[in-house]
Amino acid sequence: MLPRTARLHESADFRRVTRSGVRAGRPTLVVHATTGAVPQSRVGFVVSKAVGGAVVRNRVKRRLRHLVAAELGATTSPRDVVVRALPGAASAPARLGDDLSSAWRQVMHRLSPGSTRAQP
């Protein structure tokens, strides 16, 4: 479980990350990230009704929270991240872990100081 301090809550934070950050898309999800506004990394989740009914959306969110907790522990610099689930997240749950780790690595690489695609 992610502690409250490690989660994004404000819509302004979600908007800032999705509009000004870098992103990496996979068939089951899209990961948006930007440099953190606070000294600790924070994560937010977007799982729309297009993914499925309430039970399916909650199941997808629980899986994502579990997978993100491991990725967040390995993140060294403070980052704000939004993980947006796509409809494929419900139909291919086995693929979710691989897609998340791949997209997570890609956005963190893009935000690294030596990257040519780093955001200001």
N, C-alpha and C positions, 0 to 999 in steps of 0.2 A: 504494500500500500504506500502511496506517495503521501508524505506529510503535507499539511496545508501550505506551508511556506514554499513547497516545490511545485505548486500548481498555479496556473494563470486563472484569474477570476474575472477581471474587468474586460468588457468588450473593447475598450480602447487598446488594451494590450494585445488582444487577438488581432485587431485591425492593424496595429503597428507591425506585428510579426508577419502577417500574411501579405501586407502591401509593400513593406520596405526590406524584407529579408530575402534570403535565397531559398530555393525550393528544389526538391527532387521528387519526382513522381514514379510510382510503380503501379502495377495493375490493381492492387488492393488498397493503396493509400497514397497520400501526398504528405511530405514532411516539409514544413516551412520553419526557418530558423533565422535568428538575428542575434547580435551581441546583446547580452543581458543588461537590463536596466537596473538590476539590483545585484549584490555580490553573490547570489546563489542562483543556480540554473532553475528555471521553471518550465513546466510543460502544461499545455492545454489540449483538449481533445474536441473534435467536431465530428459527430456521427449523426447525419441527417436521416430523415424518414425514408430517403431513397435506399438506405441500407436495409431496412426492414422494419418490422413492428417493434414495439417497446422491448419485448423479451430479447429479440435478436440484437437490437442496438445496445442494450445493456451487456449482453454477452460479449459483443465486440469491444466495448469500452473496457470491460474487465480484463480481457486478453491484452489489449493495448497497454493498460496501466501496468500489468505484470511485466510485459516485454520492455516497456520504457524504463521501468525502475532499474533494470540491469544496464541499459544503455546510459542512463543518467549518471550512474555511479562511476562510469568510465570517462565521463566528460570532465576535462580538466578546467576549462575556462567557463565563466558564467555565460549561459546562453538562454534565450527564451525560444521555446520550440512549440509549434502547433502541429499536431498530427491529425490530418483529416482523412477519415475512413471513406472509401469508395464502396459502391454496391458489391464489388468483388470480395470485400472483406468478409461478408457473411457466407458467400458461396464457396470460398476457398480458404477456410481458417488455417489449414496446414501451411499455407504459403505466407501467412501474415508475418511470422517471425523473420523469415529470410528477407521479405520485402522491407520490413522496418529496419533491420540492421544494415541493409545495403543503402537505403535512402538516408539513414542517420549518418553513416560514414561519409556519404557524398556531401551532405550539407555542412558537416563539420569540417571537411576538407576545404570546401569553398569559403568558409569563414576563417580559416587559418590565416595568419598574417602573411605567409609567403605565397598565398594563392592569388592568381591574377583575377579571380572573380570575387574577391573579398569585398564586402560592403563597407562603406565608411561608418 
